[in-house]
Amino acid sequence: LSIKGIFVSVFFMEKPDFIKISLRSQGDYDVNTFARKYFNGGGHKNAAGGRLFNTTLEEAEKLFKEKAEKYFI
């Protein structure tokens, strides 16, 4: 988030039974609602996380890209 023009960051962690997703944002980019809606999670407006079950890391990344392009733009 310290890079100019970047307002949302995501970190994926592959666990044995699920993919953990950590989201951070700045300003009015609400990652809490995004995490609740798409990733079985939640948190705070600028810091949230979630989990995806029965999926691969590649599928989780693809889902994030698809949803983020519609949600944040």
Predicted model as a PDB file, atoms N, CA, C, CB and O in Angstrom, pLDDT in the B-factor column:
MODEL        1                                                                  
ATOM      1  N   LEU A   1       0.806  -1.204   0.000  1.00 91.00           N  
ATOM      2  CA  LEU A   1       0.000   0.000   0.000  1.00 91.00           C  
ATOM      3  C   LEU A   1       0.848   1.267   0.000  1.00 91.00           C  
ATOM      4  CB  LEU A   1      -0.916  -0.001   1.190  1.00 91.00           C  
ATOM      5  O   LEU A   1       0.319   2.371  -0.128  1.00 91.00           O  
ATOM      6  N   SER A   2       2.137   1.112   0.141  1.00 93.00           N  
ATOM      7  CA  SER A   2       3.004   2.287   0.123  1.00 93.00           C  
ATOM      8  C   SER A   2       3.360   2.717  -1.306  1.00 93.00           C  
ATOM      9  CB  SER A   2       4.278   2.004   0.911  1.00 93.00           C  
ATOM     10  O   SER A   2       4.002   3.750  -1.495  1.00 93.00           O  
ATOM     11  N   ILE A   3       2.952   1.938  -2.304  1.00 94.00           N  
ATOM     12  CA  ILE A   3       3.203   2.283  -3.696  1.00 94.00           C  
ATOM     13  C   ILE A   3       2.136   3.265  -4.168  1.00 94.00           C  
ATOM     14  CB  ILE A   3       3.221   1.012  -4.589  1.00 94.00           C  
ATOM     15  O   ILE A   3       0.942   3.029  -3.978  1.00 94.00           O  
ATOM     16  N   LYS A   4       2.556   4.346  -4.771  1.00 94.00           N  
ATOM     17  CA  LYS A   4       1.633   5.373  -5.237  1.00 94.00           C  
ATOM     18  C   LYS A   4       0.606   4.764  -6.201  1.00 94.00           C  
ATOM     19  CB  LYS A   4       2.406   6.524  -5.923  1.00 94.00           C  
ATOM     20  O   LYS A   4       0.969   4.045  -7.132  1.00 94.00           O  
ATOM     21  N   GLY A   5      -0.667   5.056  -5.970  1.00 93.00           N  
ATOM     22  CA  GLY A   5      -1.727   4.568  -6.838  1.00 93.00           C  
ATOM     23  C   GLY A   5      -2.288   3.208  -6.460  1.00 93.00           C  
ATOM     24  O   GLY A   5      -3.233   2.737  -7.093  1.00 93.00           O  
ATOM     25  N   ILE A   6      -1.729   2.568  -5.446  1.00 93.00           N  
ATOM     26  CA  ILE A   6      -2.236   1.273  -4.979  1.00 93.00           C  
ATOM     27  C   ILE A   6      -3.081   1.512  -3.731  1.00 93.00           C  
ATOM     28  CB  ILE A   6      -1.060   0.269  -4.680  1.00 93.00           C  
ATOM     29  O   ILE A   6      -2.611   2.097  -2.756  1.00 93.00           O  
ATOM     30  N   PHE A   7      -4.331   1.053  -3.771  1.00 95.00           N  
ATOM     31  CA  PHE A   7      -5.243   1.292  -2.660  1.00 95.00           C  
ATOM     32  C   PHE A   7      -5.753   0.016  -2.006  1.00 95.00           C  
ATOM     33  CB  PHE A   7      -6.402   2.101  -3.130  1.00 95.00           C  
ATOM     34  O   PHE A   7      -6.332   0.067  -0.921  1.00 95.00           O  
ATOM     35  N   VAL A   8      -5.543  -1.140  -2.661  1.00 96.00           N  
ATOM     36  CA  VAL A   8      -5.958  -2.425  -2.103  1.00 96.00           C  
ATOM     37  C   VAL A   8      -4.833  -3.427  -2.306  1.00 96.00           C  
ATOM     38  CB  VAL A   8      -7.281  -2.930  -2.761  1.00 96.00           C  
ATOM     39  O   VAL A   8      -4.236  -3.496  -3.380  1.00 96.00           O  
ATOM     40  N   SER A   9      -4.547  -4.207  -1.258  1.00 96.00           N  
ATOM     41  CA  SER A   9      -3.569  -5.290  -1.380  1.00 96.00           C  
ATOM     42  C   SER A   9      -4.203  -6.578  -0.875  1.00 96.00           C  
ATOM     43  CB  SER A   9      -2.261  -4.967  -0.589  1.00 96.00           C  
ATOM     44  O   SER A   9      -5.102  -6.562  -0.035  1.00 96.00           O  
ATOM     45  N   VAL A  10      -3.713  -7.690  -1.406  1.00 97.00           N  
ATOM     46  CA  VAL A  10      -4.228  -9.002  -1.013  1.00 97.00           C  
ATOM     47  C   VAL A  10      -3.056  -9.951  -0.824  1.00 97.00           C  
ATOM     48  CB  VAL A  10      -5.228  -9.559  -2.074  1.00 97.00           C  
ATOM     49  O   VAL A  10      -2.058  -9.884  -1.541  1.00 97.00           O  
ATOM     50  N   PHE A  11      -3.197 -10.834   0.151  1.00 97.00           N  
ATOM     51  CA  PHE A  11      -2.200 -11.867   0.424  1.00 97.00           C  
ATOM     52  C   PHE A  11      -2.933 -13.190   0.517  1.00 97.00           C  
ATOM     53  CB  PHE A  11      -1.392 -11.567   1.738  1.00 97.00           C  
ATOM     54  O   PHE A  11      -3.887 -13.321   1.285  1.00 97.00           O  
ATOM     55  N   PHE A  12      -2.498 -14.171  -0.256  1.00 98.00           N  
ATOM     56  CA  PHE A  12      -3.078 -15.508  -0.228  1.00 98.00           C  
ATOM     57  C   PHE A  12      -2.141 -16.440   0.505  1.00 98.00           C  
ATOM     58  CB  PHE A  12      -3.357 -16.027  -1.653  1.00 98.00           C  
ATOM     59  O   PHE A  12      -0.933 -16.417   0.271  1.00 98.00           O  
ATOM     60  N   MET A  13      -2.684 -17.262   1.393  1.00 97.00           N  
ATOM     61  CA  MET A  13      -1.888 -18.255   2.102  1.00 97.00           C  
ATOM     62  C   MET A  13      -2.550 -19.620   1.922  1.00 97.00           C  
ATOM     63  CB  MET A  13      -1.745 -17.891   3.620  1.00 97.00           C  
ATOM     64  O   MET A  13      -3.711 -19.814   2.283  1.00 97.00           O  
ATOM     65  N   GLU A  14      -1.798 -20.551   1.363  1.00 96.00           N  
ATOM     66  CA  GLU A  14      -2.323 -21.884   1.124  1.00 96.00           C  
ATOM     67  C   GLU A  14      -2.160 -22.733   2.377  1.00 96.00           C  
ATOM     68  CB  GLU A  14      -1.618 -22.543  -0.076  1.00 96.00           C  
ATOM     69  O   GLU A  14      -1.043 -22.987   2.829  1.00 96.00           O  
ATOM     70  N   LYS A  15      -3.283 -23.168   2.928  1.00 95.00           N  
ATOM     71  CA  LYS A  15      -3.311 -24.045   4.101  1.00 95.00           C  
ATOM     72  C   LYS A  15      -3.743 -25.431   3.629  1.00 95.00           C  
ATOM     73  CB  LYS A  15      -4.282 -23.491   5.219  1.00 95.00           C  
ATOM     74  O   LYS A  15      -4.223 -25.569   2.504  1.00 95.00           O  
ATOM     75  N   PRO A  16      -3.584 -26.457   4.458  1.00 94.00           N  
ATOM     76  CA  PRO A  16      -3.965 -27.808   4.023  1.00 94.00           C  
ATOM     77  C   PRO A  16      -5.433 -27.937   3.606  1.00 94.00           C  
ATOM     78  CB  PRO A  16      -3.683 -28.786   5.128  1.00 94.00           C  
ATOM     79  O   PRO A  16      -5.739 -28.673   2.667  1.00 94.00           O  
ATOM     80  N   ASP A  17      -6.343 -27.237   4.285  1.00 94.00           N  
ATOM     81  CA  ASP A  17      -7.765 -27.418   4.019  1.00 94.00           C  
ATOM     82  C   ASP A  17      -8.458 -26.214   3.390  1.00 94.00           C  
ATOM     83  CB  ASP A  17      -8.449 -27.758   5.278  1.00 94.00           C  
ATOM     84  O   ASP A  17      -9.647 -26.283   3.077  1.00 94.00           O  
ATOM     85  N   PHE A  18      -7.745 -25.128   3.205  1.00 97.00           N  
ATOM     86  CA  PHE A  18      -8.380 -23.931   2.662  1.00 97.00           C  
ATOM     87  C   PHE A  18      -7.320 -22.931   2.197  1.00 97.00           C  
ATOM     88  CB  PHE A  18      -9.306 -23.284   3.714  1.00 97.00           C  
ATOM     89  O   PHE A  18      -6.128 -23.091   2.455  1.00 97.00           O  
ATOM     90  N   ILE A  19      -7.794 -21.901   1.507  1.00 97.00           N  
ATOM     91  CA  ILE A  19      -6.948 -20.777   1.108  1.00 97.00           C  
ATOM     92  C   ILE A  19      -7.344 -19.595   1.985  1.00 97.00           C  
ATOM     93  CB  ILE A  19      -7.102 -20.437  -0.435  1.00 97.00           C  
ATOM     94  O   ILE A  19      -8.508 -19.193   2.006  1.00 97.00           O  
ATOM     95  N   LYS A  20      -6.384 -19.046   2.703  1.00 98.00           N  
ATOM     96  CA  LYS A  20      -6.638 -17.881   3.550  1.00 98.00           C  
ATOM     97  C   LYS A  20      -6.313 -16.627   2.749  1.00 98.00           C  
ATOM     98  CB  LYS A  20      -5.795 -17.938   4.869  1.00 98.00           C  
ATOM     99  O   LYS A  20      -5.306 -16.566   2.043  1.00 98.00           O  
ATOM    100  N   ILE A  21      -7.187 -15.627   2.871  1.00 97.00           N  
ATOM    101  CA  ILE A  21      -7.028 -14.388   2.133  1.00 97.00           C  
ATOM    102  C   ILE A  21      -6.990 -13.230   3.118  1.00 97.00           C  
ATOM    103  CB  ILE A  21      -8.168 -14.202   1.102  1.00 97.00           C  
ATOM    104  O   ILE A  21      -7.868 -13.099   3.970  1.00 97.00           O  
ATOM    105  N   SER A  22      -5.977 -12.400   2.998  1.00 98.00           N  
ATOM    106  CA  SER A  22      -5.838 -11.224   3.842  1.00 98.00           C  
ATOM    107  C   SER A  22      -5.897  -9.992   2.948  1.00 98.00           C  
ATOM    108  CB  SER A  22      -4.508 -11.266   4.664  1.00 98.00           C  
ATOM    109  O   SER A  22      -5.157  -9.885   1.970  1.00 98.00           O  
ATOM    110  N   LEU A  23      -6.782  -9.066   3.294  1.00 98.00           N  
ATOM    111  CA  LEU A  23      -6.994  -7.858   2.492  1.00 98.00           C  
ATOM    112  C   LEU A  23      -6.706  -6.614   3.313  1.00 98.00           C  
ATOM    113  CB  LEU A  23      -8.429  -7.810   1.950  1.00 98.00           C  
ATOM    114  O   LEU A  23      -7.078  -6.529   4.483  1.00 98.00           O  
ATOM    115  N   ARG A  24      -6.042  -5.650   2.692  1.00 98.00           N  
ATOM    116  CA  ARG A  24      -5.797  -4.350   3.311  1.00 98.00           C  
ATOM    117  C   ARG A  24      -6.116  -3.279   2.288  1.00 98.00           C  
ATOM    118  CB  ARG A  24      -4.324  -4.221   3.821  1.00 98.00           C  
ATOM    119  O   ARG A  24      -5.969  -3.489   1.084  1.00 98.00           O  
ATOM    120  N   SER A  25      -6.559  -2.118   2.779  1.00 97.00           N  
ATOM    121  CA  SER A  25      -6.893  -1.031   1.856  1.00 97.00           C  
ATOM    122  C   SER A  25      -6.658   0.317   2.512  1.00 97.00           C  
ATOM    123  CB  SER A  25      -8.349  -1.144   1.389  1.00 97.00           C  
ATOM    124  O   SER A  25      -6.374   0.420   3.705  1.00 97.00           O  
ATOM    125  N   GLN A  26      -6.788   1.342   1.688  1.00 95.00           N  
ATOM    126  CA  GLN A  26      -6.691   2.724   2.149  1.00 95.00           C  
ATOM    127  C   GLN A  26      -7.928   3.484   1.693  1.00 95.00           C  
ATOM    128  CB  GLN A  26      -5.396   3.406   1.618  1.00 95.00           C  
ATOM    129  O   GLN A  26      -8.554   3.133   0.693  1.00 95.00           O  
ATOM    130  N   GLY A  27      -8.265   4.511   2.428  1.00 93.00           N  
ATOM    131  CA  GLY A  27      -9.357   5.386   2.017  1.00 93.00           C  
ATOM    132  C   GLY A  27     -10.713   4.713   2.044  1.00 93.00           C  
ATOM    133  O   GLY A  27     -11.043   3.997   2.990  1.00 93.00           O  
ATOM    134  N   ASP A  28     -11.499   4.945   1.001  1.00 94.00           N  
ATOM    135  CA  ASP A  28     -12.871   4.456   0.943  1.00 94.00           C  
ATOM    136  C   ASP A  28     -13.010   3.071   0.336  1.00 94.00           C  
ATOM    137  CB  ASP A  28     -13.702   5.408   0.171  1.00 94.00           C  
ATOM    138  O   ASP A  28     -14.127   2.659   0.024  1.00 94.00           O  
ATOM    139  N   TYR A  29     -11.932   2.348   0.157  1.00 95.00           N  
ATOM    140  CA  TYR A  29     -11.993   1.000  -0.395  1.00 95.00           C  
ATOM    141  C   TYR A  29     -12.330   0.021   0.734  1.00 95.00           C  
ATOM    142  CB  TYR A  29     -10.643   0.615  -1.089  1.00 95.00           C  
ATOM    143  O   TYR A  29     -11.481  -0.294   1.567  1.00 95.00           O  
ATOM    144  N   ASP A  30     -13.571  -0.453   0.750  1.00 97.00           N  
ATOM    145  CA  ASP A  30     -14.109  -1.271   1.835  1.00 97.00           C  
ATOM    146  C   ASP A  30     -13.833  -2.763   1.597  1.00 97.00           C  
ATOM    147  CB  ASP A  30     -15.620  -1.028   1.982  1.00 97.00           C  
ATOM    148  O   ASP A  30     -14.608  -3.442   0.923  1.00 97.00           O  
ATOM    149  N   VAL A  31     -12.734  -3.259   2.151  1.00 97.00           N  
ATOM    150  CA  VAL A  31     -12.407  -4.669   1.983  1.00 97.00           C  
ATOM    151  C   VAL A  31     -13.226  -5.571   2.918  1.00 97.00           C  
ATOM    152  CB  VAL A  31     -10.922  -4.883   2.229  1.00 97.00           C  
ATOM    153  O   VAL A  31     -13.324  -6.774   2.676  1.00 97.00           O  
ATOM    154  N   ASN A  32     -13.807  -5.012   3.967  1.00 98.00           N  
ATOM    155  CA  ASN A  32     -14.655  -5.792   4.872  1.00 98.00           C  
ATOM    156  C   ASN A  32     -15.869  -6.336   4.117  1.00 98.00           C  
ATOM    157  CB  ASN A  32     -15.111  -4.927   6.078  1.00 98.00           C  
ATOM    158  O   ASN A  32     -16.125  -7.540   4.140  1.00 98.00           O  
ATOM    159  N   THR A  33     -16.607  -5.466   3.457  1.00 96.00           N  
ATOM    160  CA  THR A  33     -17.783  -5.886   2.702  1.00 96.00           C  
ATOM    161  C   THR A  33     -17.390  -6.842   1.579  1.00 96.00           C  
ATOM    162  CB  THR A  33     -18.518  -4.663   2.130  1.00 96.00           C  
ATOM    163  O   THR A  33     -18.090  -7.822   1.323  1.00 96.00           O  
ATOM    164  N   PHE A  34     -16.289  -6.564   0.918  1.00 97.00           N  
ATOM    165  CA  PHE A  34     -15.781  -7.430  -0.155  1.00 97.00           C  
ATOM    166  C   PHE A  34     -15.480  -8.829   0.381  1.00 97.00           C  
ATOM    167  CB  PHE A  34     -14.509  -6.819  -0.793  1.00 97.00           C  
ATOM    168  O   PHE A  34     -15.866  -9.823  -0.232  1.00 97.00           O  
ATOM    169  N   ALA A  35     -14.799  -8.911   1.512  1.00 97.00           N  
ATOM    170  CA  ALA A  35     -14.452 -10.210   2.108  1.00 97.00           C  
ATOM    171  C   ALA A  35     -15.697 -10.975   2.537  1.00 97.00           C  
ATOM    172  CB  ALA A  35     -13.523 -10.014   3.312  1.00 97.00           C  
ATOM    173  O   ALA A  35     -15.774 -12.190   2.350  1.00 97.00           O  
ATOM    174  N   ARG A  36     -16.656 -10.286   3.101  1.00 97.00           N  
ATOM    175  CA  ARG A  36     -17.915 -10.928   3.504  1.00 97.00           C  
ATOM    176  C   ARG A  36     -18.679 -11.481   2.305  1.00 97.00           C  
ATOM    177  CB  ARG A  36     -18.795  -9.936   4.262  1.00 97.00           C  
ATOM    178  O   ARG A  36     -19.211 -12.590   2.347  1.00 97.00           O  
ATOM    179  N   LYS A  37     -18.723 -10.695   1.248  1.00 96.00           N  
ATOM    180  CA  LYS A  37     -19.518 -11.056   0.075  1.00 96.00           C  
ATOM    181  C   LYS A  37     -18.918 -12.222  -0.710  1.00 96.00           C  
ATOM    182  CB  LYS A  37     -19.664  -9.858  -0.832  1.00 96.00           C  
ATOM    183  O   LYS A  37     -19.655 -13.085  -1.187  1.00 96.00           O  
ATOM    184  N   TYR A  38     -17.605 -12.258  -0.849  1.00 96.00           N  
ATOM    185  CA  TYR A  38     -16.987 -13.231  -1.746  1.00 96.00           C  
ATOM    186  C   TYR A  38     -16.072 -14.272  -1.081  1.00 96.00           C  
ATOM    187  CB  TYR A  38     -16.210 -12.503  -2.758  1.00 96.00           C  
ATOM    188  O   TYR A  38     -15.770 -15.296  -1.694  1.00 96.00           O  
ATOM    189  N   PHE A  39     -15.629 -14.030   0.156  1.00 96.00           N  
ATOM    190  CA  PHE A  39     -14.609 -14.903   0.724  1.00 96.00           C  
ATOM    191  C   PHE A  39     -14.920 -15.423   2.126  1.00 96.00           C  
ATOM    192  CB  PHE A  39     -13.319 -14.182   0.757  1.00 96.00           C  
ATOM    193  O   PHE A  39     -14.002 -15.739   2.882  1.00 96.00           O  
ATOM    194  N   ASN A  40     -16.192 -15.514   2.481  1.00 95.00           N  
ATOM    195  CA  ASN A  40     -16.590 -16.095   3.775  1.00 95.00           C  
ATOM    196  C   ASN A  40     -15.858 -15.449   4.938  1.00 95.00           C  
ATOM    197  CB  ASN A  40     -16.332 -17.595   3.783  1.00 95.00           C  
ATOM    198  O   ASN A  40     -15.433 -16.141   5.863  1.00 95.00           O  
ATOM    199  N   GLY A  41     -15.708 -14.150   4.903  1.00 97.00           N  
ATOM    200  CA  GLY A  41     -14.916 -13.489   5.923  1.00 97.00           C  
ATOM    201  C   GLY A  41     -15.499 -12.170   6.368  1.00 97.00           C  
ATOM    202  O   GLY A  41     -16.712 -11.958   6.350  1.00 97.00           O  
ATOM    203  N   GLY A  42     -14.605 -11.293   6.766  1.00 96.00           N  
ATOM    204  CA  GLY A  42     -14.993  -9.983   7.238  1.00 96.00           C  
ATOM    205  C   GLY A  42     -13.850  -9.342   7.990  1.00 96.00           C  
ATOM    206  O   GLY A  42     -12.703  -9.779   7.892  1.00 96.00           O  
ATOM    207  N   GLY A  43     -14.166  -8.310   8.734  1.00 97.00           N  
ATOM    208  CA  GLY A  43     -13.143  -7.599   9.496  1.00 97.00           C  
ATOM    209  C   GLY A  43     -13.525  -6.155   9.677  1.00 97.00           C  
ATOM    210  O   GLY A  43     -14.579  -5.842  10.231  1.00 97.00           O  
ATOM    211  N   HIS A  44     -12.662  -5.270   9.207  1.00 97.00           N  
ATOM    212  CA  HIS A  44     -12.870  -3.836   9.293  1.00 97.00           C  
ATOM    213  C   HIS A  44     -12.825  -3.249   7.884  1.00 97.00           C  
ATOM    214  CB  HIS A  44     -11.806  -3.169  10.213  1.00 97.00           C  
ATOM    215  O   HIS A  44     -12.429  -3.923   6.933  1.00 97.00           O  
ATOM    216  N   LYS A  45     -13.230  -2.002   7.764  1.00 97.00           N  
ATOM    217  CA  LYS A  45     -13.282  -1.369   6.451  1.00 97.00           C  
ATOM    218  C   LYS A  45     -11.963  -1.484   5.689  1.00 97.00           C  
ATOM    219  CB  LYS A  45     -13.656   0.085   6.601  1.00 97.00           C  
ATOM    220  O   LYS A  45     -11.956  -1.795   4.498  1.00 97.00           O  
ATOM    221  N   ASN A  46     -10.858  -1.235   6.369  1.00 98.00           N  
ATOM    222  CA  ASN A  46      -9.554  -1.244   5.708  1.00 98.00           C  
ATOM    223  C   ASN A  46      -8.673  -2.445   6.028  1.00 98.00           C  
ATOM    224  CB  ASN A  46      -8.827  -0.018   6.067  1.00 98.00           C  
ATOM    225  O   ASN A  46      -7.514  -2.485   5.613  1.00 98.00           O  
ATOM    226  N   ALA A  47      -9.200  -3.422   6.757  1.00 98.00           N  
ATOM    227  CA  ALA A  47      -8.436  -4.636   7.071  1.00 98.00           C  
ATOM    228  C   ALA A  47      -9.413  -5.784   7.288  1.00 98.00           C  
ATOM    229  CB  ALA A  47      -7.531  -4.430   8.336  1.00 98.00           C  
ATOM    230  O   ALA A  47     -10.207  -5.770   8.229  1.00 98.00           O  
ATOM    231  N   ALA A  48      -9.347  -6.764   6.417  1.00 98.00           N  
ATOM    232  CA  ALA A  48     -10.276  -7.885   6.509  1.00 98.00           C  
ATOM    233  C   ALA A  48      -9.610  -9.136   5.953  1.00 98.00           C  
ATOM    234  CB  ALA A  48     -11.594  -7.581   5.750  1.00 98.00           C  
ATOM    235  O   ALA A  48      -8.503  -9.086   5.418  1.00 98.00           O  
ATOM    236  N   GLY A  49     -10.304 -10.248   6.090  1.00 98.00           N  
ATOM    237  CA  GLY A  49      -9.780 -11.504   5.578  1.00 98.00           C  
ATOM    238  C   GLY A  49     -10.902 -12.491   5.367  1.00 98.00           C  
ATOM    239  O   GLY A  49     -12.057 -12.234   5.706  1.00 98.00           O  
ATOM    240  N   GLY A  50     -10.544 -13.612   4.805  1.00 98.00           N  
ATOM    241  CA  GLY A  50     -11.532 -14.651   4.572  1.00 98.00           C  
ATOM    242  C   GLY A  50     -10.866 -15.957   4.221  1.00 98.00           C  
ATOM    243  O   GLY A  50      -9.642 -16.082   4.236  1.00 98.00           O  
ATOM    244  N   ARG A  51     -11.715 -16.944   3.898  1.00 97.00           N  
ATOM    245  CA  ARG A  51     -11.230 -18.275   3.547  1.00 97.00           C  
ATOM    246  C   ARG A  51     -12.062 -18.830   2.406  1.00 97.00           C  
ATOM    247  CB  ARG A  51     -11.276 -19.223   4.767  1.00 97.00           C  
ATOM    248  O   ARG A  51     -13.263 -18.578   2.301  1.00 97.00           O  
ATOM    249  N   LEU A  52     -11.395 -19.587   1.561  1.00 97.00           N  
ATOM    250  CA  LEU A  52     -12.070 -20.337   0.515  1.00 97.00           C  
ATOM    251  C   LEU A  52     -11.743 -21.810   0.710  1.00 97.00           C  
ATOM    252  CB  LEU A  52     -11.647 -19.844  -0.907  1.00 97.00           C  
ATOM    253  O   LEU A  52     -10.582 -22.187   0.875  1.00 97.00           O  
ATOM    254  N   PHE A  53     -12.771 -22.625   0.689  1.00 96.00           N  
ATOM    255  CA  PHE A  53     -12.611 -24.057   0.881  1.00 96.00           C  
ATOM    256  C   PHE A  53     -12.791 -24.778  -0.446  1.00 96.00           C  
ATOM    257  CB  PHE A  53     -13.611 -24.584   1.926  1.00 96.00           C  
ATOM    258  O   PHE A  53     -13.453 -24.270  -1.352  1.00 96.00           O  
ATOM    259  N   ASN A  54     -12.204 -25.956  -0.558  1.00 95.00           N  
ATOM    260  CA  ASN A  54     -12.350 -26.795  -1.750  1.00 95.00           C  
ATOM    261  C   ASN A  54     -11.955 -26.072  -3.033  1.00 95.00           C  
ATOM    262  CB  ASN A  54     -13.776 -27.280  -1.865  1.00 95.00           C  
ATOM    263  O   ASN A  54     -12.673 -26.114  -4.032  1.00 95.00           O  
ATOM    264  N   THR A  55     -10.824 -25.421  -2.987  1.00 95.00           N  
ATOM    265  CA  THR A  55     -10.335 -24.698  -4.162  1.00 95.00           C  
ATOM    266  C   THR A  55      -8.817 -24.713  -4.163  1.00 95.00           C  
ATOM    267  CB  THR A  55     -10.869 -23.240  -4.187  1.00 95.00           C  
ATOM    268  O   THR A  55      -8.189 -25.070  -3.166  1.00 95.00           O  
ATOM    269  N   THR A  56      -8.241 -24.329  -5.270  1.00 96.00           N  
ATOM    270  CA  THR A  56      -6.791 -24.227  -5.383  1.00 96.00           C  
ATOM    271  C   THR A  56      -6.370 -22.765  -5.253  1.00 96.00           C  
ATOM    272  CB  THR A  56      -6.300 -24.822  -6.728  1.00 96.00           C  
ATOM    273  O   THR A  56      -7.201 -21.860  -5.321  1.00 96.00           O  
ATOM    274  N   LEU A  57      -5.103 -22.554  -5.070  1.00 96.00           N  
ATOM    275  CA  LEU A  57      -4.561 -21.203  -5.004  1.00 96.00           C  
ATOM    276  C   LEU A  57      -4.820 -20.459  -6.318  1.00 96.00           C  
ATOM    277  CB  LEU A  57      -3.050 -21.244  -4.695  1.00 96.00           C  
ATOM    278  O   LEU A  57      -5.160 -19.276  -6.311  1.00 96.00           O  
ATOM    279  N   GLU A  58      -4.660 -21.144  -7.419  1.00 96.00           N  
ATOM    280  CA  GLU A  58      -4.888 -20.537  -8.731  1.00 96.00           C  
ATOM    281  C   GLU A  58      -6.354 -20.120  -8.899  1.00 96.00           C  
ATOM    282  CB  GLU A  58      -4.484 -21.515  -9.848  1.00 96.00           C  
ATOM    283  O   GLU A  58      -6.635 -19.042  -9.424  1.00 96.00           O  
ATOM    284  N   GLU A  59      -7.283 -20.966  -8.459  1.00 96.00           N  
ATOM    285  CA  GLU A  59      -8.702 -20.630  -8.556  1.00 96.00           C  
ATOM    286  C   GLU A  59      -9.060 -19.457  -7.644  1.00 96.00           C  
ATOM    287  CB  GLU A  59      -9.560 -21.849  -8.205  1.00 96.00           C  
ATOM    288  O   GLU A  59      -9.873 -18.609  -8.013  1.00 96.00           O  
ATOM    289  N   ALA A  60      -8.460 -19.407  -6.461  1.00 96.00           N  
ATOM    290  CA  ALA A  60      -8.703 -18.301  -5.537  1.00 96.00           C  
ATOM    291  C   ALA A  60      -8.211 -16.986  -6.137  1.00 96.00           C  
ATOM    292  CB  ALA A  60      -8.010 -18.563  -4.184  1.00 96.00           C  
ATOM    293  O   ALA A  60      -8.886 -15.962  -6.035  1.00 96.00           O  
ATOM    294  N   GLU A  61      -7.055 -17.016  -6.753  1.00 96.00           N  
ATOM    295  CA  GLU A  61      -6.506 -15.817  -7.400  1.00 96.00           C  
ATOM    296  C   GLU A  61      -7.411 -15.364  -8.551  1.00 96.00           C  
ATOM    297  CB  GLU A  61      -5.072 -16.089  -7.923  1.00 96.00           C  
ATOM    298  O   GLU A  61      -7.677 -14.172  -8.702  1.00 96.00           O  
ATOM    299  N   LYS A  62      -7.876 -16.306  -9.350  1.00 97.00           N  
ATOM    300  CA  LYS A  62      -8.760 -15.981 -10.464  1.00 97.00           C  
ATOM    301  C   LYS A  62     -10.068 -15.358  -9.962  1.00 97.00           C  
ATOM    302  CB  LYS A  62      -9.055 -17.241 -11.295  1.00 97.00           C  
ATOM    303  O   LYS A  62     -10.534 -14.364 -10.518  1.00 97.00           O  
ATOM    304  N   LEU A  63     -10.657 -15.940  -8.916  1.00 96.00           N  
ATOM    305  CA  LEU A  63     -11.886 -15.408  -8.340  1.00 96.00           C  
ATOM    306  C   LEU A  63     -11.666 -13.989  -7.819  1.00 96.00           C  
ATOM    307  CB  LEU A  63     -12.389 -16.321  -7.210  1.00 96.00           C  
ATOM    308  O   LEU A  63     -12.487 -13.101  -8.051  1.00 96.00           O  
ATOM    309  N   PHE A  64     -10.555 -13.782  -7.115  1.00 96.00           N  
ATOM    310  CA  PHE A  64     -10.257 -12.450  -6.598  1.00 96.00           C  
ATOM    311  C   PHE A  64     -10.186 -11.434  -7.732  1.00 96.00           C  
ATOM    312  CB  PHE A  64      -8.940 -12.462  -5.811  1.00 96.00           C  
ATOM    313  O   PHE A  64     -10.792 -10.366  -7.642  1.00 96.00           O  
ATOM    314  N   LYS A  65      -9.467 -11.745  -8.777  1.00 96.00           N  
ATOM    315  CA  LYS A  65      -9.321 -10.816  -9.902  1.00 96.00           C  
ATOM    316  C   LYS A  65     -10.672 -10.492 -10.528  1.00 96.00           C  
ATOM    317  CB  LYS A  65      -8.380 -11.403 -10.961  1.00 96.00           C  
ATOM    318  O   LYS A  65     -10.966  -9.330 -10.808  1.00 96.00           O  
ATOM    319  N   GLU A  66     -11.490 -11.515 -10.747  1.00 96.00           N  
ATOM    320  CA  GLU A  66     -12.806 -11.303 -11.361  1.00 96.00           C  
ATOM    321  C   GLU A  66     -13.682 -10.390 -10.503  1.00 96.00           C  
ATOM    322  CB  GLU A  66     -13.513 -12.647 -11.582  1.00 96.00           C  
ATOM    323  O   GLU A  66     -14.291  -9.447 -11.007  1.00 96.00           O  
ATOM    324  N   LYS A  67     -13.737 -10.677  -9.218  1.00 96.00           N  
ATOM    325  CA  LYS A  67     -14.607  -9.911  -8.323  1.00 96.00           C  
ATOM    326  C   LYS A  67     -14.059  -8.521  -8.052  1.00 96.00           C  
ATOM    327  CB  LYS A  67     -14.793 -10.651  -7.011  1.00 96.00           C  
ATOM    328  O   LYS A  67     -14.826  -7.560  -7.992  1.00 96.00           O  
ATOM    329  N   ALA A  68     -12.754  -8.393  -7.889  1.00 95.00           N  
ATOM    330  CA  ALA A  68     -12.140  -7.090  -7.592  1.00 95.00           C  
ATOM    331  C   ALA A  68     -12.327  -6.120  -8.750  1.00 95.00           C  
ATOM    332  CB  ALA A  68     -10.644  -7.257  -7.287  1.00 95.00           C  
ATOM    333  O   ALA A  68     -12.561  -4.931  -8.532  1.00 95.00           O  
ATOM    334  N   GLU A  69     -12.226  -6.616  -9.976  1.00 93.00           N  
ATOM    335  CA  GLU A  69     -12.391  -5.736 -11.138  1.00 93.00           C  
ATOM    336  C   GLU A  69     -13.788  -5.121 -11.165  1.00 93.00           C  
ATOM    337  CB  GLU A  69     -12.134  -6.513 -12.441  1.00 93.00           C  
ATOM    338  O   GLU A  69     -13.951  -3.975 -11.585  1.00 93.00           O  
ATOM    339  N   LYS A  70     -14.791  -5.866 -10.722  1.00 93.00           N  
ATOM    340  CA  LYS A  70     -16.162  -5.360 -10.695  1.00 93.00           C  
ATOM    341  C   LYS A  70     -16.445  -4.544  -9.442  1.00 93.00           C  
ATOM    342  CB  LYS A  70     -17.145  -6.511 -10.789  1.00 93.00           C  
ATOM    343  O   LYS A  70     -17.157  -3.542  -9.506  1.00 93.00           O  
ATOM    344  N   TYR A  71     -15.900  -4.958  -8.309  1.00 93.00           N  
ATOM    345  CA  TYR A  71     -16.227  -4.348  -7.026  1.00 93.00           C  
ATOM    346  C   TYR A  71     -15.509  -3.019  -6.796  1.00 93.00           C  
ATOM    347  CB  TYR A  71     -15.888  -5.302  -5.912  1.00 93.00           C  
ATOM    348  O   TYR A  71     -16.125  -2.053  -6.345  1.00 93.00           O  
ATOM    349  N   PHE A  72     -14.225  -2.963  -7.099  1.00 89.00           N  
ATOM    350  CA  PHE A  72     -13.429  -1.785  -6.751  1.00 89.00           C  
ATOM    351  C   PHE A  72     -13.331  -0.756  -7.866  1.00 89.00           C  
ATOM    352  CB  PHE A  72     -12.055  -2.210  -6.361  1.00 89.00           C  
ATOM    353  O   PHE A  72     -12.867   0.359  -7.629  1.00 89.00           O  
ATOM    354  N   ILE A  73     -13.755  -1.100  -9.071  1.00 78.00           N  
ATOM    355  CA  ILE A  73     -13.610  -0.154 -10.185  1.00 78.00           C  
ATOM    356  C   ILE A  73     -14.938   0.483 -10.507  1.00 78.00           C  
ATOM    357  CB  ILE A  73     -13.045  -0.850 -11.429  1.00 78.00           C  
ATOM    358  O   ILE A  73     -15.023   1.309 -11.416  1.00 78.00           O  
TER     359      ILE A  73                                                      
ENDMDL                                                                          
END                                                                             
